[in-house]
Amino acid sequence: MKVYHKATTQGHTCEALEEKLLEKVEIALREVIGAAREGLLALSVAVGLEVLQSMM
């Protein structure tokens, strides 16, 4: 069976990249939860800003 994908990306292991991604997702979720506690309007603004940031 041929291997088409390498286990590392630019000197980083896939596990390390996954760990960094999970950490960023966790931080983003904490921010969204905090905004939800402040109210629905704050949550809507936070989500809109996150979408805008991801598009840039």
For each residue, the residues with C-beta under 8 A, 3 or more apart:
1:
2:
3: 6
4:
5:
6: 3 9
7: 13 14
8: 11 12 13 14
9: 6 12 14 17
10:
11: 8
12: 8 9 16 17
13: 7 8 16 17
14: 7 8 9 17 18
15: 18 19
16: 12 13 19 20
17: 9 12 13 14 20 21
18: 14 15 21 22
19: 15 16 22 23
20: 16 17 23 24
21: 17 18 24 25
22: 18 19 25 26
23: 19 20 26 27
24: 20 21 27 28
25: 21 22 28 29
26: 22 23 29 30
27: 23 24 30 31
28: 24 25 31 32 50
29: 25 26 32 33
30: 26 27 33 34
31: 27 28 34 35 46
32: 28 29 35 36 43 46 47 50
33: 29 30 36 37
34: 30 31 37 38
35: 31 32 38 42 43 45 46
36: 32 33 39 40 42 43
37: 33 34
38: 34 35 42 43
39: 36 42 43
40: 36 43 44
41: 44 45
42: 35 36 38 39 45 46
43: 32 35 36 38 39 40 46 47
44: 40 41 47 48
45: 35 41 42 48 49
46: 31 32 35 42 43 49 50
47: 32 43 44 50 51
48: 44 45 51 52
49: 45 46 52 53
50: 28 32 46 47 53 54
51: 47 48 54 55
52: 48 49 55 56
53: 49 50 56
54: 50 51
55: 51 52
56: 52 53
